[in-house]
Amino acid sequence: MGHGLKHPGDLVAWRRWHESRHPVRGAARSARSRLRPPAATYVDLLAPDAGADILVAVEATHASVDRAVVAPLAHLPGDLTAIVAPVGWQPPSSYAGHTRRTVALAELPALVEPRAVLAAGHYTEIGAAAFDVAEDLGVPFLVSQHGALTPFAPPLPRAAHLLAWSDADAAFWTAGRQDVTVTTVGSQLLWVAGKGLDAAHARPASPSPLVYLGQGHAAEISRARLAHAALATCREHGAVYRPHPSERDLTSRAVLATYRRAGITVDTSAVPLVDLAAPIVSVFSTGVLEAAARGRDAWVDFPAPPAWLGEFWERYGMHRSGSTPTPPPLRPLVEPARRIAEVLRESVR
């Protein structure tokens, strides 16, 4: 596979691939849609009393999206910034005075007239609606990178402005595209992970048992190969298996039961990753970089890795098990969330 995305500009093709990797879930969704028409999606729109120059789309509530699009809110003018988010989502305290309305997502273009839009992409329902707003108004649509990139990442929207973690990620995500502009801002996720790193957070002298960060939910590699790799590594190194929060479906529960029968400890304590003192190993989890940023020992490993995975490890400086630990990622001079807000404000001038 060449350098760049498998679907560099075709969101429909990417969605088709993504559904093909989750056939049971896709079949259930298709059956439900045949039985009854799909219900309208509702979201919360938080808006200042005056019209907003900036619209920030919060597509999901997990940490990576929070760092990519919510953290910059602290550096934006609240009286000029509106937010569209899942129903019930709680904004930073400085936005608590905004008027909150629960509206049908399809109504969004009629309710806001921003001069720039920030999102993590256009592949979710909220992201797609935010992109429609930008398209209808002819205003900049800025995409804040929220995770590490594999060739199976969703494509960038047409004429987007990418806020990338690194120059290498920018080149990877925009390969074959002439319509996308880029500003490299760094990763707020990794910035937060490494914040306040000092001797107290340095690699412990007596490390806890190795923790394997599970990725059984990942679509990029078959479930069987991921499960076999985790089982082999945990057995060989006496590692504790930490499931990804998405490993809750029937198949995942069956795999976890198999691990337990094999004598592997499955950690479901949900201790935040940044608070783990243990050394880390995974296949391609961003958690490896978070642990390295935190000063923890962290590695990647996978038997007979596909070519794209080796390129991924190299692009992010991840070290394989058996070698020296993954070094902490470089920290930009300016906090990424602050830089994202600067670029966004510049786009509405």
C-alpha positions as CSV (number, residue, x, y, z in Angstrom):
1,M,0.0,0.0,0.0
2,G,1.3,3.4,-0.9
3,H,2.0,6.3,1.4
4,G,-1.3,7.9,2.4
5,L,-5.0,6.9,2.8
6,K,-6.7,4.0,1.2
7,H,-9.6,6.3,0.5
8,P,-8.0,9.8,0.1
9,G,-11.0,11.7,-1.0
10,D,-14.1,9.4,-1.2
11,L,-16.1,9.4,2.0
12,V,-18.7,7.1,0.6
13,A,-16.1,4.4,-0.2
14,W,-14.6,4.9,3.3
15,R,-18.0,4.3,4.9
16,R,-18.6,1.3,2.8
17,W,-15.3,-0.2,3.9
18,H,-16.0,0.7,7.6
19,E,-19.3,-1.0,7.5
20,S,-17.8,-4.1,5.9
21,R,-15.5,-4.4,8.9
22,H,-18.5,-4.5,11.3
23,P,-20.9,-6.8,9.3
24,V,-23.1,-7.8,12.3
25,R,-23.6,-4.2,13.4
26,G,-24.3,-3.1,9.8
27,A,-26.8,-5.9,9.3
28,A,-28.7,-5.0,12.5
29,R,-28.8,-1.4,11.4
30,S,-30.1,-2.3,8.0
31,A,-32.8,-4.5,9.5
32,R,-34.0,-1.7,11.8
33,S,-34.1,0.8,8.9
34,R,-36.3,-1.6,6.9
35,L,-38.7,-2.0,9.9
36,R,-39.1,1.7,10.6
37,P,-37.7,4.9,9.1
38,P,-34.6,6.3,10.8
39,A,-35.4,8.7,13.6
40,A,-34.2,12.3,13.4
41,T,-30.9,13.0,15.2
42,Y,-31.1,15.6,17.9
43,V,-28.2,17.7,19.2
44,D,-27.7,20.6,21.6
45,L,-26.9,24.0,20.2
46,L,-25.2,26.3,22.6
47,A,-25.1,29.9,21.3
48,P,-24.3,33.3,22.7
49,D,-26.9,36.0,22.7
50,A,-25.4,37.8,19.7
51,G,-24.6,36.0,16.5
52,A,-21.6,33.7,16.5
53,D,-18.6,34.1,14.2
54,I,-17.3,30.6,15.1
55,L,-19.1,27.2,15.2
56,V,-17.3,24.4,17.0
57,A,-18.6,20.9,16.4
58,V,-18.2,18.4,19.3
59,E,-18.8,15.1,17.5
60,A,-18.3,12.8,20.5
61,T,-17.5,12.9,24.2
62,H,-14.3,10.8,24.3
63,A,-10.9,12.3,25.3
64,S,-9.4,12.5,21.8
65,V,-12.2,14.7,20.4
66,D,-12.3,16.7,23.7
67,R,-8.6,17.6,23.3
68,A,-9.0,18.3,19.5
69,V,-12.0,20.6,19.6
70,V,-13.1,21.3,23.2
71,A,-9.8,22.4,24.6
72,P,-9.5,25.2,22.1
73,L,-12.7,26.7,23.5
74,A,-10.8,28.1,26.4
75,H,-8.8,30.3,24.0
76,L,-11.7,31.4,21.9
77,P,-14.0,34.5,22.5
78,G,-17.0,32.8,24.1
79,D,-19.4,35.7,23.1
80,L,-18.6,34.9,19.5
81,T,-18.5,31.1,19.6
82,A,-21.4,28.6,19.2
83,I,-21.2,24.9,19.9
84,V,-23.1,21.9,18.5
85,A,-22.7,18.8,20.6
86,P,-24.5,15.6,21.7
87,V,-27.6,16.2,23.8
88,G,-26.6,16.7,27.5
89,W,-23.0,17.5,26.8
90,Q,-21.6,19.9,29.4
91,P,-19.4,22.8,28.1
92,P,-16.5,24.4,29.9
93,S,-17.7,26.7,32.7
94,S,-17.0,29.9,30.6
95,Y,-19.8,28.8,28.2
96,A,-22.3,28.0,30.9
97,G,-24.2,31.2,30.1
98,H,-24.9,30.3,26.5
99,T,-28.5,29.6,25.5
100,R,-28.9,25.8,25.1
101,R,-31.5,24.5,22.6
102,T,-32.1,20.9,21.7
103,V,-32.7,20.9,17.9
104,A,-32.9,18.4,15.0
105,L,-29.5,18.2,13.4
106,A,-31.0,18.8,10.0
107,E,-32.1,22.2,11.2
108,L,-28.5,23.3,12.0
109,P,-27.8,25.2,8.7
110,A,-30.8,27.4,9.3
111,L,-29.9,28.2,12.9
112,V,-26.3,29.4,12.6
113,E,-24.3,31.7,10.3
114,P,-20.6,31.4,11.4
115,R,-17.6,32.7,9.5
116,A,-15.6,29.6,10.3
117,V,-16.3,26.1,11.5
118,L,-14.0,23.8,13.6
119,A,-14.6,20.0,13.8
120,A,-12.7,16.7,13.9
121,G,-13.9,15.8,10.4
122,H,-17.1,15.2,8.4
123,Y,-17.5,11.5,8.8
124,T,-19.9,11.6,11.8
125,E,-23.4,12.9,11.7
126,I,-22.5,16.1,13.7
127,G,-19.3,16.6,11.6
128,A,-21.2,16.2,8.4
129,A,-23.9,18.7,9.4
130,A,-21.2,21.2,10.5
131,F,-19.5,20.7,7.1
132,D,-22.8,21.4,5.3
133,V,-23.0,24.7,7.3
134,A,-19.5,25.7,6.1
135,E,-20.3,24.6,2.5
136,D,-23.6,26.5,2.4
137,L,-22.0,29.7,3.6
138,G,-18.7,29.3,1.8
139,V,-16.7,29.7,5.0
140,P,-13.5,27.9,6.1
141,F,-13.9,24.4,7.6
142,L,-11.0,23.5,9.9
143,V,-10.3,19.9,10.8
144,S,-8.5,19.3,14.1
145,Q,-6.6,16.0,14.1
146,H,-7.8,13.9,17.0
147,G,-6.0,10.7,16.7
148,A,-3.0,8.8,15.1
149,L,-3.5,8.1,11.4
150,T,-3.6,4.8,9.7
151,P,-4.2,4.3,5.9
152,F,-7.8,3.5,6.9
153,A,-8.6,6.9,8.4
154,P,-11.5,8.8,6.9
155,P,-10.7,11.3,4.2
156,L,-10.6,15.1,4.8
157,P,-13.5,17.2,3.5
158,R,-13.2,19.1,0.3
159,A,-11.1,22.3,0.6
160,A,-10.6,21.8,4.3
161,H,-7.9,23.4,6.4
162,L,-6.1,20.7,8.4
163,L,-4.7,21.3,11.9
164,A,-2.2,18.5,12.0
165,W,-0.2,16.9,14.8
166,S,3.0,16.9,12.7
167,D,4.3,17.7,9.2
168,A,4.5,13.9,8.6
169,D,0.9,13.4,9.5
170,A,-0.1,16.3,7.3
171,A,1.8,14.9,4.3
172,F,0.2,11.5,5.0
173,W,-3.4,12.7,5.3
174,T,-3.2,15.0,2.3
175,A,-1.3,12.7,-0.1
176,G,-3.0,12.9,-3.5
177,R,-5.0,16.0,-2.5
178,Q,-4.5,19.5,-3.9
179,D,-7.5,21.2,-2.3
180,V,-6.5,20.9,1.4
181,T,-4.4,23.5,3.2
182,V,-2.4,22.7,6.4
183,T,-1.2,24.2,9.6
184,T,0.9,22.0,11.9
185,V,-0.1,22.7,15.5
186,G,0.9,19.6,17.5
187,S,-1.2,17.2,19.5
188,Q,-3.2,18.6,22.5
189,L,-3.8,15.0,23.6
190,L,-0.1,14.3,23.9
191,W,0.6,17.8,25.3
192,V,-1.8,17.1,28.2
193,A,-0.3,13.7,28.7
194,G,3.1,15.2,29.1
195,K,2.1,18.2,31.1
196,G,3.9,18.7,34.4
197,L,6.3,15.8,33.7
198,D,9.0,15.8,36.3
199,A,11.1,13.5,38.4
200,A,8.0,12.3,40.2
201,H,6.6,11.0,37.0
202,A,9.8,9.5,35.6
203,R,10.0,5.8,34.8
204,P,9.5,3.9,38.1
205,A,12.4,2.0,39.5
206,S,10.2,-1.0,40.2
207,P,7.7,-1.1,37.3
208,S,4.3,-2.6,37.7
209,P,3.3,-5.6,35.5
210,L,3.2,-4.8,31.8
211,V,-0.2,-3.6,30.6
212,Y,-1.4,-4.6,27.2
213,L,-3.7,-1.9,25.7
214,G,-6.4,-3.8,23.9
215,Q,-7.6,-2.8,20.4
216,G,-10.1,-5.5,19.8
217,H,-12.5,-2.9,18.4
218,A,-10.1,-1.8,15.6
219,A,-11.3,-2.2,12.1
220,E,-7.8,-2.1,10.5
221,I,-6.7,-5.6,11.5
222,S,-8.9,-8.7,11.8
223,R,-10.3,-9.5,15.3
224,A,-8.7,-13.0,15.2
225,R,-5.2,-11.6,14.5
226,L,-5.6,-9.0,17.2
227,A,-6.8,-11.5,19.8
228,H,-4.0,-14.0,19.0
229,A,-1.3,-11.3,19.3
230,A,-2.7,-10.1,22.6
231,L,-2.9,-13.6,24.0
232,A,0.6,-14.5,22.9
233,T,2.1,-11.3,24.3
234,C,0.2,-11.4,27.6
235,R,1.3,-15.1,28.1
236,E,4.9,-14.4,27.2
237,H,5.4,-11.4,29.4
238,G,2.8,-12.0,32.1
239,A,1.0,-8.8,31.0
240,V,-2.4,-7.6,32.2
241,Y,-4.9,-7.0,29.4
242,R,-6.7,-3.7,29.5
243,P,-9.7,-3.7,27.1
244,H,-10.5,-0.7,25.0
245,P,-13.8,1.0,26.2
246,S,-15.3,-0.2,22.9
247,E,-14.7,-3.8,23.7
248,R,-18.2,-4.4,25.0
249,D,-20.0,-6.3,22.3
250,L,-20.8,-10.0,22.4
251,T,-17.7,-11.1,20.5
252,S,-15.4,-8.9,22.7
253,R,-16.9,-10.4,25.8
254,A,-16.3,-13.9,24.5
255,V,-12.6,-13.0,23.7
256,L,-12.1,-11.5,27.2
257,A,-13.5,-14.7,28.8
258,T,-11.0,-16.7,26.7
259,Y,-8.2,-14.6,28.1
260,R,-9.4,-15.2,31.6
261,R,-9.5,-18.9,31.1
262,A,-5.9,-18.7,29.8
263,G,-4.9,-17.2,33.1
264,I,-4.6,-13.6,31.9
265,T,-5.7,-10.8,34.2
266,V,-8.2,-8.5,32.5
267,D,-8.2,-5.0,34.0
268,T,-11.6,-3.4,33.9
269,S,-10.9,-0.8,36.6
270,A,-11.1,2.1,34.1
271,V,-8.2,3.9,35.7
272,P,-7.4,6.8,33.4
273,L,-4.6,5.9,31.1
274,V,-2.5,8.9,32.2
275,D,-2.7,7.7,35.8
276,L,-1.3,4.2,35.0
277,A,2.2,3.8,36.4
278,A,2.7,0.5,34.5
279,P,4.8,0.0,31.4
280,I,2.6,-0.3,28.2
281,V,2.5,-2.4,25.1
282,S,0.0,-2.3,22.3
283,V,-0.4,-2.8,18.5
284,F,-0.9,0.8,17.4
285,S,-2.8,2.6,20.2
286,T,-2.3,6.3,20.7
287,G,-2.0,5.3,24.3
288,V,1.6,4.2,23.6
289,L,2.4,7.8,22.8
290,E,0.5,9.1,25.8
291,A,2.4,6.8,28.1
292,A,5.7,7.8,26.5
293,A,4.8,11.5,26.9
294,R,4.1,10.7,30.5
295,G,7.5,9.3,31.0
296,R,6.4,5.7,31.1
297,D,8.0,2.7,29.3
298,A,5.9,2.0,26.2
299,W,6.3,-0.3,23.2
300,V,4.4,-1.7,20.2
301,D,4.4,-5.2,19.0
302,F,2.6,-7.4,16.5
303,P,3.7,-10.6,14.7
304,A,4.4,-10.3,11.0
305,P,3.1,-6.7,10.9
306,P,1.6,-5.5,7.6
307,A,3.7,-2.9,5.7
308,W,1.4,0.0,6.7
309,L,1.8,-0.9,10.4
310,G,5.6,-0.7,10.2
311,E,5.3,2.7,8.5
312,F,2.8,3.8,11.2
313,W,5.3,2.9,13.9
314,E,8.1,4.7,12.2
315,R,6.0,7.9,11.6
316,Y,5.2,8.1,15.3
317,G,8.6,7.0,16.6
318,M,7.1,3.9,18.3
319,H,9.6,1.3,19.4
320,R,9.0,-2.4,19.2
321,S,9.1,-4.6,22.2
322,G,12.6,-5.8,23.0
323,S,14.2,-2.5,22.1
324,T,14.5,0.7,24.0
325,P,11.2,2.3,25.1
326,T,9.4,4.7,22.8
327,P,10.8,8.2,23.4
328,P,8.5,11.1,24.5
329,P,7.0,12.9,21.5
330,L,8.4,16.4,20.8
331,R,6.5,19.2,22.5
332,P,5.6,22.3,20.4
333,L,6.5,25.7,21.8
334,V,2.9,26.8,21.9
335,E,0.2,24.7,23.5
336,P,-1.8,23.1,20.5
337,A,-5.2,24.1,21.8
338,R,-4.0,27.7,22.0
339,R,-2.5,27.5,18.5
340,I,-5.8,25.9,17.1
341,A,-7.7,28.9,18.5
342,E,-5.3,31.3,17.0
343,V,-5.7,29.8,13.5
344,L,-9.5,29.8,13.9
345,R,-9.6,33.4,14.9
346,E,-7.3,34.4,12.0
347,S,-9.7,32.6,9.6
348,V,-12.6,34.9,10.5
349,R,-10.7,38.2,10.2
